[in-house]
Amino acid sequence: MNAGRLNKLISKLGSSDPSARRSAAEALSDGDERAIYPLLQALRDLNPGVQDAAMRSLINIGGEVTAYMVIPLLKEEALIRNTAFIILREIGNIDLLSGLLKDKDDDVRKFAIDLMTDIGDPGACQYLGPMLTDTNPNVRAATVKAIGKLGCPGSIKELIKALKDEEWVCFSALEAIAEIKDPAALEPLTELLYGPAEAIRYSVIEALGKIGTHKAGAILKEFIKDASGLEKNAILKSLIEIGLTPEMKDLSEILMTMLQSDDKEDILIALKGLVSIGCYEAIPVIVDKGGSLDPSLPDEIETLTVFREALLRIGCSEKLMEVIGSPGTRFRGKVLAIEALGKMRCRKAASHLIEVVKSPLRDVRRAGAAALGELNADNETIEALLSATDDPDGHVRKAAVIALGRLSDPSAYDELLKLLMIEPYRDVREEIIRSLMRIDEKQFVSGLNDYEEATREMIASFSEDTDLIITLSGDASPTVRVSAVLSLGKTPQEERTLSRIKEATRDADPDVRKAAAQCIEEMGCCREELTDLLKDSDMWVRFYALRALASVNGPQSLEPIVSMLYDPEVPVMLGAIEALSGIDHPDALKALDALREHENPDIREKIAEALETSW
């Protein structure tokens, strides 16, 4: 930067306009050493924006000179000191900072060590050794923390020695040992573990968990006998972090007690621990606790998911099967266990699940039917599910029908077809049709002409057979035609399909024409037909045609979309405004701007939003 421009920018730092001062401070980031002092002065500006710009420019200039001139600011008031800290951290000159370790001010020495820690350069380790004997405990604490963070080699002896220092230094030493994870510290840590200071014991427990060796686990396991209730929780966290094994089953009683806690963190720790040691005896307790959770409460949904995962990890066990048949298990717990058996496809549980389908509790029967659908089909399973299709509750019938469809056993076809004729609930009938089509779609659709309108409509919605969908798109019922035309959007773009969609745009029923517009939007075809639909007599046909045209061919269809701004119906006009707001073209903005003062307040508001977004 030439001297003239530099002097001009420095002069602007004294402007009465904060924005001018900020701009000058920003521009000086391209300066050199001559800009450092003025920028240091700008750090004291009353405007935060100027302060921030000056700080960033100093960081950008960087170098040893900047760092040297910023260092004295560490002795200033808090705001300037913190700003200096950030600048020095970003410059990252470890060697220059090392000189501060001899400063008479305790805070400056500590700041220097904290800076070295934040910079993260292991080269700082060469300067930290003597600071372990500093006269100030805060400096010594910062030093041991830095040694841990930087991973300084050969420092474990000094850290062990620091364990005997003042409590605050000891905490930092424990934190550093946890970072380094050196097993050489296990013996002195064990001594502290049996010491009188409870807070220190907690930190030791955490450090042992971080070290993570088998010996560290053994020390914690031994101490748990003498630990307080809260300490036991901390020990279990550390043991779980190390890795519990089946040999540690003697901890199961403590874990089960924790599981009964009302503290969510304790519950999750206990679950993880019980699963790790494979404690099958805990299954009734896990199911009972999980059954106490209410799935309708958002705060408990996540915890309930963890219970499900715990049961899945424990696996297909006799204990879990016994629980679902026990009269002492609350119904939500039974549902939880049944769902787990289904998800793990526990074939051994088939007889137990067949029994629960006969339960007096609706949710238990429903869960049992759903779980049977996850198993392999056999005569007993199919018979139990067919029996459940006669259940007085629609939810149970629906679960049984879905399960039969999933198993796809031909022996269920006739019974499902009979059920279709008498089932009163639409959602259950939908699942019956899905299941029948899974089992034997060809046989099911062979009776197409004998089915009532609602059944043909569902077939049109669910089928993936292009020929069948095309056939139904010509059905006598407009409702069936609507479902079939919408389904055409999921089929391959073949000539016969496109031909049928184009025919649907000329259907006598407006709902079918509207479905055709939606189908075209899905497939991305038939621009000419969409343009014709813009002149349709039905407002909603025009609306969906407009939306489809904007989606399929927006910028190329600007003129017909603009014409819809003058449609007699407000919803169509609003649709046109929305479509034009998504088209990046000057004519689109011009057309919207022309209606800025429209008499309808809704139109004015929508246009104002569109123009604001576009600009």
C-alpha positions as CSV (number, residue, x, y, z in Angstrom):
1,M,0.0,0.0,0.0
2,N,1.5,3.4,-1.0
3,A,2.1,6.0,1.6
4,G,-0.6,8.4,0.3
5,R,-3.4,5.8,0.5
6,L,-2.1,4.6,3.9
7,N,-2.1,8.1,5.4
8,K,-5.6,8.8,4.0
9,L,-7.0,5.7,5.7
10,I,-5.2,6.5,9.0
11,S,-6.7,10.0,8.8
12,K,-10.2,8.5,8.3
13,L,-9.8,6.6,11.6
14,G,-10.4,10.0,13.2
15,S,-13.7,10.6,11.3
16,S,-16.8,11.5,13.2
17,D,-18.7,8.9,11.1
18,P,-18.4,5.4,12.7
19,S,-19.0,3.7,9.3
20,A,-16.1,5.7,7.8
21,R,-13.8,4.7,10.7
22,R,-14.9,1.0,10.3
23,S,-14.3,1.1,6.5
24,A,-10.8,2.6,7.1
25,A,-10.0,0.0,9.7
26,E,-11.0,-2.8,7.4
27,A,-9.0,-1.4,4.4
28,L,-5.9,-1.1,6.6
29,S,-5.8,-4.9,6.7
30,D,-3.7,-4.6,3.5
31,G,-1.3,-2.3,5.2
32,D,2.1,-2.9,6.8
33,E,3.9,-2.1,10.1
34,R,3.0,1.6,9.6
35,A,-0.7,0.7,10.2
36,I,-0.1,-1.2,13.4
37,Y,-0.1,1.7,15.9
38,P,-3.2,3.5,14.5
39,L,-5.1,0.2,14.5
40,L,-4.0,-0.5,18.1
41,Q,-5.5,2.9,19.0
42,A,-8.7,2.0,17.0
43,L,-9.1,-1.0,19.4
44,R,-10.2,1.6,21.9
45,D,-12.9,3.1,19.6
46,L,-16.3,3.5,21.2
47,N,-18.0,1.7,18.2
48,P,-17.8,-2.1,18.4
49,G,-17.8,-2.4,14.6
50,V,-14.6,-0.3,14.5
51,Q,-13.0,-2.3,17.3
52,D,-13.8,-5.6,15.5
53,A,-12.4,-4.3,12.1
54,A,-9.2,-3.1,13.8
55,M,-8.7,-6.4,15.5
56,R,-9.2,-8.3,12.2
57,S,-6.8,-6.1,10.4
58,L,-4.1,-6.5,13.0
59,I,-4.5,-10.3,12.7
60,N,-4.3,-10.0,8.9
61,I,-1.1,-7.9,9.1
62,G,0.3,-10.4,11.7
63,G,4.0,-10.9,12.1
64,E,6.4,-10.5,14.9
65,V,6.2,-6.7,15.1
66,T,2.4,-6.8,15.5
67,A,2.7,-9.4,18.2
68,Y,5.4,-7.4,20.0
69,M,3.2,-4.3,20.0
70,V,0.1,-6.1,21.1
71,I,1.7,-7.9,24.1
72,P,1.5,-4.8,26.4
73,L,-2.2,-4.8,25.9
74,L,-2.4,-7.9,28.1
75,K,-2.1,-5.6,31.1
76,E,-5.0,-3.4,30.0
77,E,-8.6,-3.5,31.1
78,A,-10.7,-6.7,30.3
79,L,-12.0,-5.8,26.9
80,I,-8.6,-4.7,25.5
81,R,-6.9,-7.6,27.2
82,N,-9.3,-10.2,25.6
83,T,-8.9,-8.6,22.2
84,A,-5.1,-8.8,22.6
85,F,-5.5,-12.4,23.6
86,I,-7.4,-13.2,20.3
87,I,-4.9,-11.3,18.2
88,L,-1.9,-13.1,19.7
89,R,-3.6,-16.5,19.5
90,E,-4.3,-16.0,15.8
91,I,-0.7,-14.8,15.1
92,G,0.6,-17.8,17.0
93,N,4.2,-16.8,17.7
94,I,5.2,-19.2,20.5
95,D,8.8,-18.0,20.7
96,L,7.7,-14.4,21.3
97,L,5.2,-15.4,24.0
98,S,7.9,-17.4,25.8
99,G,9.4,-14.1,27.0
100,L,6.1,-13.4,28.9
101,L,6.7,-16.4,31.1
102,K,9.3,-14.3,33.0
103,D,7.0,-11.4,33.5
104,K,6.5,-10.2,37.1
105,D,2.7,-10.1,36.7
106,D,1.1,-13.4,37.6
107,D,-1.8,-12.8,35.3
108,V,0.5,-12.1,32.3
109,R,2.4,-15.4,32.9
110,K,-0.9,-17.2,33.0
111,F,-2.2,-15.5,29.9
112,A,1.0,-16.5,28.1
113,I,0.5,-20.2,29.0
114,D,-3.2,-20.1,28.1
115,L,-2.3,-18.6,24.7
116,M,0.2,-21.4,24.1
117,T,-2.5,-23.9,25.0
118,D,-5.0,-22.3,22.6
119,I,-2.4,-22.0,19.8
120,G,-1.9,-25.8,20.2
121,D,1.8,-25.8,19.0
122,P,3.7,-28.7,20.8
123,G,6.8,-26.5,20.4
124,A,5.6,-24.7,23.5
125,C,6.4,-27.7,25.6
126,Q,10.1,-26.7,25.7
127,Y,9.1,-23.5,27.7
128,L,6.7,-25.1,30.1
129,G,8.9,-27.2,32.4
130,P,10.1,-24.4,34.7
131,M,6.6,-23.1,35.1
132,L,5.6,-26.2,37.1
133,T,7.4,-24.6,40.0
134,D,6.1,-21.1,39.6
135,T,5.2,-19.3,42.8
136,N,1.6,-18.7,41.7
137,P,-0.8,-21.7,41.9
138,N,-2.9,-20.4,39.0
139,V,0.2,-20.3,36.8
140,R,1.1,-23.9,37.9
141,A,-2.5,-25.1,37.2
142,A,-2.4,-23.5,33.7
143,T,0.9,-25.1,33.1
144,V,-0.2,-28.7,33.9
145,K,-3.4,-28.1,31.8
146,A,-1.2,-27.0,28.9
147,I,1.1,-30.0,29.2
148,G,-2.0,-32.3,28.9
149,K,-3.6,-30.4,26.0
150,L,-0.3,-30.2,24.1
151,G,0.7,-33.8,24.8
152,C,4.1,-32.9,26.0
153,P,6.4,-36.0,26.0
154,G,8.1,-37.2,29.1
155,S,6.0,-35.0,31.4
156,I,4.2,-37.7,33.4
157,K,6.6,-37.5,36.4
158,E,6.0,-33.7,36.7
159,L,2.3,-34.2,36.5
160,I,2.3,-36.9,39.2
161,K,4.3,-34.5,41.4
162,A,1.7,-31.9,40.7
163,L,-1.0,-34.2,42.2
164,K,0.4,-33.3,45.6
165,D,0.1,-29.6,44.9
166,E,-2.7,-27.3,46.0
167,E,-6.2,-28.6,45.2
168,W,-6.7,-26.4,42.2
169,V,-3.4,-27.5,40.7
170,C,-4.2,-31.1,41.5
171,F,-7.5,-30.8,39.5
172,S,-5.6,-29.5,36.4
173,A,-3.0,-32.3,36.8
174,L,-5.8,-34.9,36.9
175,E,-7.3,-33.3,33.7
176,A,-3.8,-33.4,32.0
177,I,-3.2,-37.1,33.0
178,A,-6.7,-37.9,31.6
179,E,-5.6,-36.2,28.3
180,I,-2.2,-38.0,28.2
181,K,-3.7,-41.4,29.2
182,D,-0.4,-42.6,30.7
183,P,-0.8,-45.8,32.8
184,A,2.3,-44.8,34.8
185,A,-0.1,-42.6,36.8
186,L,-2.3,-45.4,38.0
187,E,-0.6,-45.9,41.4
188,P,-0.7,-42.3,42.6
189,L,-4.2,-42.0,41.2
190,T,-5.2,-45.0,43.4
191,E,-3.8,-43.2,46.5
192,L,-5.9,-40.2,45.7
193,L,-9.0,-42.3,45.1
194,Y,-9.0,-43.3,48.8
195,G,-8.2,-39.8,50.0
196,P,-10.5,-37.6,52.0
197,A,-11.4,-35.0,49.3
198,E,-14.6,-36.0,47.5
199,A,-14.2,-33.6,44.6
200,I,-10.7,-35.0,43.9
201,R,-12.1,-38.5,44.0
202,Y,-14.6,-37.6,41.3
203,S,-11.8,-36.3,39.1
204,V,-9.7,-39.4,39.7
205,I,-12.6,-41.6,38.7
206,E,-12.9,-39.7,35.4
207,A,-9.2,-39.8,34.8
208,L,-9.1,-43.6,35.3
209,G,-11.9,-44.0,32.9
210,K,-10.0,-41.9,30.3
211,I,-6.8,-44.0,30.8
212,G,-9.0,-46.9,30.0
213,T,-6.7,-49.9,30.6
214,H,-7.9,-53.2,32.1
215,K,-5.9,-52.3,35.3
216,A,-7.7,-48.9,35.6
217,G,-11.0,-50.8,35.3
218,A,-10.0,-53.2,38.1
219,I,-9.1,-50.3,40.4
220,L,-12.5,-48.7,39.8
221,K,-14.3,-52.0,40.3
222,E,-12.5,-52.5,43.6
223,F,-13.3,-49.0,44.8
224,I,-17.0,-49.2,44.0
225,K,-17.5,-51.2,47.2
226,D,-16.5,-48.2,49.3
227,A,-17.9,-45.5,47.1
228,S,-20.9,-43.3,47.9
229,G,-24.0,-43.4,45.8
230,L,-23.1,-40.6,43.5
231,E,-19.5,-41.9,43.2
232,K,-20.9,-45.3,42.1
233,N,-22.6,-43.6,39.2
234,A,-19.4,-41.9,38.2
235,I,-17.5,-45.2,38.5
236,L,-20.0,-46.9,36.3
237,K,-19.7,-44.2,33.7
238,S,-16.0,-44.7,33.7
239,L,-16.3,-48.5,33.6
240,I,-18.7,-48.3,30.7
241,E,-16.3,-46.0,28.9
242,I,-13.5,-48.6,29.5
243,G,-15.8,-51.4,28.4
244,L,-17.8,-53.6,30.7
245,T,-17.5,-57.4,30.0
246,P,-19.7,-60.3,30.9
247,E,-17.2,-61.1,33.7
248,M,-18.4,-58.0,35.5
249,K,-21.9,-59.3,36.2
250,D,-21.4,-58.6,39.9
251,L,-22.2,-55.0,39.0
252,S,-25.6,-55.9,37.8
253,E,-27.3,-55.2,41.2
254,I,-25.9,-51.6,41.3
255,L,-26.9,-51.1,37.6
256,M,-30.4,-52.3,38.2
257,T,-30.8,-49.9,41.2
258,M,-29.6,-47.1,39.0
259,L,-32.1,-48.1,36.4
260,Q,-34.9,-47.4,38.9
261,S,-33.7,-43.8,39.3
262,D,-35.7,-40.8,38.0
263,D,-32.5,-39.3,36.6
264,K,-32.4,-39.8,32.8
265,E,-28.6,-39.9,32.6
266,D,-28.5,-42.6,35.3
267,I,-31.1,-44.6,33.5
268,L,-29.2,-44.5,30.2
269,I,-25.9,-45.4,31.9
270,A,-27.5,-48.3,33.6
271,L,-29.1,-49.6,30.4
272,K,-25.8,-49.4,28.5
273,G,-24.0,-51.2,31.4
274,L,-26.6,-54.0,31.7
275,V,-26.5,-54.6,27.9
276,S,-22.6,-54.7,28.0
277,I,-22.5,-57.4,30.6
278,G,-25.3,-59.3,29.0
279,C,-27.5,-59.3,32.1
280,Y,-30.6,-61.3,31.1
281,E,-31.8,-61.2,34.7
282,A,-32.3,-57.4,34.2
283,I,-34.8,-57.9,31.3
284,P,-37.9,-57.8,33.6
285,V,-36.6,-54.6,35.2
286,I,-35.8,-53.1,31.8
287,V,-39.2,-53.9,30.5
288,D,-41.0,-52.7,33.6
289,K,-39.1,-49.4,33.6
290,G,-39.6,-49.0,29.8
291,G,-43.3,-49.7,30.4
292,S,-43.5,-46.8,32.8
293,L,-42.7,-44.3,30.0
294,D,-45.5,-42.6,28.1
295,P,-44.9,-42.6,24.3
296,S,-47.3,-39.7,24.0
297,L,-44.9,-37.4,25.9
298,P,-42.1,-35.9,23.7
299,D,-39.6,-35.9,26.6
300,E,-40.0,-39.6,27.0
301,I,-40.0,-40.7,23.3
302,E,-36.2,-40.6,23.0
303,T,-35.7,-42.5,26.3
304,L,-38.2,-45.1,25.1
305,T,-36.2,-45.6,21.9
306,V,-33.1,-46.3,24.0
307,F,-35.0,-49.0,25.9
308,R,-36.1,-50.6,22.7
309,E,-32.5,-50.6,21.4
310,A,-31.3,-52.1,24.7
311,L,-33.8,-55.0,24.4
312,L,-32.7,-55.6,20.8
313,R,-29.0,-55.7,21.8
314,I,-29.7,-58.2,24.6
315,G,-31.4,-60.4,21.9
316,C,-33.9,-63.2,21.6
317,S,-34.0,-64.6,25.1
318,E,-36.3,-66.8,27.2
319,K,-36.5,-64.1,29.8
320,L,-38.0,-61.7,27.3
321,M,-40.6,-64.2,26.2
322,E,-41.5,-64.9,29.8
323,V,-42.1,-61.2,30.4
324,I,-44.8,-60.9,27.7
325,G,-46.8,-63.7,29.3
326,S,-46.4,-62.5,32.9
327,P,-49.5,-61.0,34.5
328,G,-47.3,-58.7,36.5
329,T,-45.9,-56.9,33.5
330,R,-47.7,-53.6,32.8
331,F,-49.2,-53.4,29.3
332,R,-46.9,-50.8,27.9
333,G,-43.9,-53.0,29.0
334,K,-45.5,-55.9,27.2
335,V,-45.9,-53.9,24.1
336,L,-42.3,-52.8,24.3
337,A,-41.1,-56.4,24.7
338,I,-43.4,-57.7,21.9
339,E,-42.2,-55.1,19.5
340,A,-38.6,-56.0,20.3
341,L,-39.2,-59.7,19.7
342,G,-40.8,-58.8,16.3
343,K,-38.0,-56.5,15.2
344,M,-35.3,-59.1,16.1
345,R,-37.4,-61.8,14.2
346,C,-37.2,-64.1,17.2
347,R,-38.6,-67.3,15.7
348,K,-38.5,-69.0,19.1
349,A,-41.1,-66.5,20.4
350,A,-43.8,-67.5,17.9
351,S,-45.8,-69.5,20.4
352,H,-45.6,-66.7,23.0
353,L,-46.7,-64.1,20.4
354,I,-49.6,-66.3,19.3
355,E,-50.8,-66.4,22.9
356,V,-50.6,-62.6,23.3
357,V,-52.8,-62.1,20.3
358,K,-55.5,-63.5,22.5
359,S,-54.8,-60.9,25.3
360,P,-57.7,-58.9,26.7
361,L,-55.6,-55.7,26.1
362,R,-56.1,-54.1,22.7
363,D,-52.6,-52.7,22.4
364,V,-51.0,-56.0,23.3
365,R,-53.1,-57.9,20.7
366,R,-52.1,-55.3,18.1
367,A,-48.4,-55.5,18.9
368,G,-48.5,-59.3,18.9
369,A,-50.2,-59.4,15.5
370,A,-47.6,-57.0,14.1
371,A,-44.7,-59.0,15.6
372,L,-46.0,-62.2,14.0
373,G,-45.8,-60.6,10.6
374,E,-42.0,-60.3,11.1
375,L,-41.6,-64.1,11.5
376,N,-41.6,-66.9,8.9
377,A,-45.1,-68.0,7.9
378,D,-46.3,-71.4,9.2
379,N,-49.8,-72.8,9.8
380,E,-50.0,-71.8,13.4
381,T,-48.9,-68.2,12.7
382,I,-51.3,-67.8,9.7
383,E,-54.2,-69.3,11.8
384,A,-53.5,-66.9,14.7
385,L,-53.4,-63.9,12.4
386,L,-56.6,-64.9,10.5
387,S,-58.3,-65.3,13.9
388,A,-57.1,-61.7,14.7
389,T,-58.8,-60.4,11.6
390,D,-62.0,-61.2,13.4
391,D,-61.0,-59.0,16.3
392,P,-63.6,-56.5,17.5
393,D,-61.0,-53.7,17.4
394,G,-60.1,-52.1,14.1
395,H,-56.5,-51.5,15.1
396,V,-55.9,-55.1,15.8
397,R,-57.6,-56.2,12.5
398,K,-55.4,-53.7,10.6
399,A,-52.2,-55.0,12.2
400,A,-53.2,-58.6,11.5
401,V,-54.0,-57.8,7.8
402,I,-50.7,-56.0,7.3
403,A,-48.9,-59.0,8.9
404,L,-50.7,-61.4,6.5
405,G,-49.7,-59.3,3.6
406,R,-46.1,-59.2,4.7
407,L,-46.0,-63.0,5.0
408,S,-47.8,-63.3,1.6
409,D,-49.1,-66.8,2.4
410,P,-51.6,-67.9,-0.3
411,S,-53.7,-69.7,2.3
412,A,-54.8,-66.3,3.7
413,Y,-56.2,-65.0,0.3
414,D,-59.8,-66.3,0.5
415,E,-60.3,-65.2,4.1
416,L,-58.9,-61.7,3.4
417,L,-61.2,-61.4,0.4
418,K,-64.2,-62.3,2.6
419,L,-63.1,-59.7,5.1
420,L,-62.9,-57.1,2.4
421,M,-66.6,-57.4,1.8
422,I,-67.6,-56.8,5.4
423,E,-64.9,-54.5,6.9
424,P,-66.5,-51.2,7.9
425,Y,-63.3,-49.0,8.2
426,R,-61.7,-47.6,5.2
427,D,-58.1,-47.7,6.5
428,V,-58.4,-51.4,7.3
429,R,-60.0,-52.0,3.9
430,E,-57.0,-50.3,2.2
431,E,-54.6,-52.6,4.0
432,I,-56.7,-55.6,3.0
433,I,-56.4,-54.6,-0.6
434,R,-52.7,-54.0,-0.3
435,S,-52.3,-57.5,1.3
436,L,-54.4,-59.2,-1.4
437,M,-52.4,-57.6,-4.1
438,R,-49.1,-58.7,-2.4
439,I,-50.4,-62.3,-2.2
440,D,-51.8,-62.6,-5.7
441,E,-52.5,-59.4,-7.6
442,K,-53.4,-61.2,-10.8
443,Q,-56.1,-63.2,-9.2
444,F,-57.4,-60.2,-7.2
445,V,-57.8,-57.9,-10.2
446,S,-59.4,-60.6,-12.3
447,G,-62.6,-59.7,-10.4
448,L,-62.3,-56.0,-11.0
449,N,-65.7,-55.5,-12.6
450,D,-67.4,-57.1,-9.5
451,Y,-65.8,-54.7,-7.0
452,E,-67.5,-51.6,-5.7
453,E,-66.3,-48.1,-6.6
454,A,-64.3,-47.6,-3.4
455,T,-62.4,-50.8,-3.9
456,R,-61.5,-50.0,-7.6
457,E,-60.3,-46.6,-6.4
458,M,-58.0,-48.1,-3.9
459,I,-56.7,-50.6,-6.5
460,A,-56.0,-47.7,-8.8
461,S,-54.0,-46.0,-6.0
462,F,-52.0,-49.0,-4.9
463,S,-51.2,-50.8,-8.2
464,E,-47.9,-50.5,-9.9
465,D,-49.2,-52.3,-13.1
466,T,-49.3,-49.8,-15.9
467,D,-51.8,-51.8,-17.9
468,L,-54.2,-52.0,-15.0
469,I,-53.8,-48.3,-14.1
470,I,-54.5,-47.3,-17.8
471,T,-57.6,-49.5,-17.7
472,L,-58.9,-47.9,-14.5
473,S,-58.2,-44.4,-15.9
474,G,-61.1,-45.1,-18.2
475,D,-63.4,-46.4,-15.4
476,A,-67.0,-45.2,-15.4
477,S,-66.5,-43.6,-11.9
478,P,-64.8,-40.2,-11.9
479,T,-63.4,-41.0,-8.4
480,V,-61.7,-44.1,-9.8
481,R,-60.4,-42.2,-12.8
482,V,-58.9,-39.5,-10.5
483,S,-56.9,-42.1,-8.5
484,A,-55.8,-43.9,-11.7
485,V,-54.7,-40.7,-13.4
486,L,-52.7,-39.7,-10.3
487,S,-51.0,-43.1,-10.4
488,L,-50.0,-42.7,-14.0
489,G,-47.5,-40.1,-12.7
490,K,-45.6,-43.0,-11.1
491,T,-45.4,-45.1,-14.3
492,P,-42.7,-45.0,-17.0
493,Q,-43.1,-42.3,-19.7
494,E,-44.3,-44.5,-22.5
495,E,-46.4,-43.4,-25.5
496,R,-49.5,-45.2,-24.3
497,T,-49.1,-43.5,-20.8
498,L,-48.7,-40.0,-22.2
499,S,-51.6,-40.6,-24.6
500,R,-53.9,-41.5,-21.7
501,I,-52.8,-38.5,-19.7
502,K,-53.5,-36.2,-22.6
503,E,-57.0,-37.7,-22.9
504,A,-57.5,-37.1,-19.2
505,T,-57.0,-33.3,-19.7
506,R,-60.2,-33.4,-21.8
507,D,-62.2,-35.5,-19.4
508,A,-65.8,-34.4,-18.7
509,D,-65.1,-34.3,-14.9
510,P,-63.1,-31.4,-13.6
511,D,-61.5,-33.5,-10.8
512,V,-60.1,-35.8,-13.4
513,R,-58.7,-32.8,-15.4
514,K,-57.2,-31.5,-12.2
515,A,-55.6,-34.9,-11.5
516,A,-54.2,-34.8,-15.1
517,A,-52.5,-31.5,-14.4
518,Q,-51.0,-32.9,-11.2
519,C,-49.8,-36.0,-13.0
520,I,-48.2,-33.8,-15.7
521,E,-46.4,-31.8,-13.0
522,E,-45.1,-35.1,-11.7
523,M,-44.0,-36.4,-15.0
524,G,-42.8,-33.1,-16.6
525,C,-44.5,-33.5,-19.9
526,C,-47.3,-32.2,-22.1
527,R,-46.8,-28.4,-22.2
528,E,-49.5,-27.8,-24.8
529,E,-52.1,-29.6,-22.8
530,L,-51.3,-27.5,-19.8
531,T,-51.6,-24.3,-21.8
532,D,-55.1,-25.5,-22.9
533,L,-56.0,-26.2,-19.2
534,L,-55.3,-22.6,-18.3
535,K,-58.5,-21.8,-20.2
536,D,-60.5,-24.4,-18.3
537,S,-63.9,-23.4,-16.9
538,D,-63.0,-24.8,-13.5
539,M,-60.9,-22.6,-11.2
540,W,-59.0,-25.4,-9.6
541,V,-58.1,-27.0,-12.9
542,R,-56.6,-23.7,-14.0
543,F,-54.8,-23.3,-10.6
544,Y,-53.2,-26.8,-10.9
545,A,-52.4,-26.4,-14.6
546,L,-50.7,-23.1,-13.8
547,R,-48.6,-24.6,-11.0
548,A,-47.6,-27.5,-13.2
549,L,-46.7,-25.2,-16.1
550,A,-44.5,-23.1,-13.8
551,S,-42.8,-26.3,-12.5
552,V,-42.4,-28.0,-15.9
553,N,-41.5,-25.1,-18.2
554,G,-41.6,-21.9,-16.2
555,P,-39.2,-19.5,-18.0
556,Q,-40.3,-20.7,-21.4
557,S,-44.0,-20.2,-20.5
558,L,-43.8,-16.7,-19.2
559,E,-46.5,-15.2,-21.4
560,P,-49.3,-17.7,-20.5
561,I,-48.4,-17.5,-16.8
562,V,-48.5,-13.7,-16.9
563,S,-51.9,-13.8,-18.5
564,M,-53.2,-15.7,-15.4
565,L,-52.5,-12.6,-13.3
566,Y,-55.8,-11.3,-14.7
567,D,-57.8,-14.5,-14.0
568,P,-61.2,-13.7,-12.4
569,E,-60.5,-15.9,-9.4
570,V,-58.2,-14.7,-6.6
571,P,-56.6,-18.2,-5.9
572,V,-55.5,-18.4,-9.5
573,M,-54.1,-14.9,-9.4
574,L,-52.2,-15.8,-6.2
575,G,-50.8,-18.9,-7.9
576,A,-49.6,-16.8,-10.8
577,I,-47.9,-14.4,-8.5
578,E,-46.1,-17.2,-6.8
579,A,-45.1,-18.8,-10.1
580,L,-43.7,-15.5,-11.5
581,S,-41.7,-14.9,-8.2
582,G,-39.8,-18.1,-9.0
583,I,-38.9,-17.0,-12.5
584,D,-35.7,-15.0,-12.9
585,H,-36.7,-12.8,-15.8
586,P,-37.2,-9.0,-16.1
587,D,-40.6,-9.4,-17.7
588,A,-41.8,-11.4,-14.7
589,L,-40.9,-8.6,-12.4
590,K,-42.4,-6.0,-14.7
591,A,-45.7,-7.9,-14.8
592,L,-45.8,-8.1,-11.0
593,D,-44.9,-4.5,-10.6
594,A,-47.8,-3.5,-12.9
595,L,-50.2,-4.8,-10.3
596,R,-48.5,-3.3,-7.2
597,E,-51.6,-1.1,-6.5
598,H,-54.2,-3.8,-7.1
599,E,-57.6,-3.2,-5.4
600,N,-57.5,-6.6,-3.6
601,P,-55.4,-6.3,-0.4
602,D,-54.4,-10.0,-0.6
603,I,-53.1,-9.5,-4.1
604,R,-51.2,-6.4,-3.1
605,E,-49.6,-8.1,-0.2
606,K,-48.6,-11.2,-2.2
607,I,-47.1,-9.0,-5.0
608,A,-45.2,-6.9,-2.4
609,E,-43.7,-10.1,-0.9
610,A,-42.8,-11.4,-4.4
611,L,-41.1,-8.2,-5.5
612,E,-39.2,-7.8,-2.2
613,T,-37.9,-11.4,-2.5
614,S,-37.0,-10.9,-6.2
615,W,-35.1,-7.6,-5.6
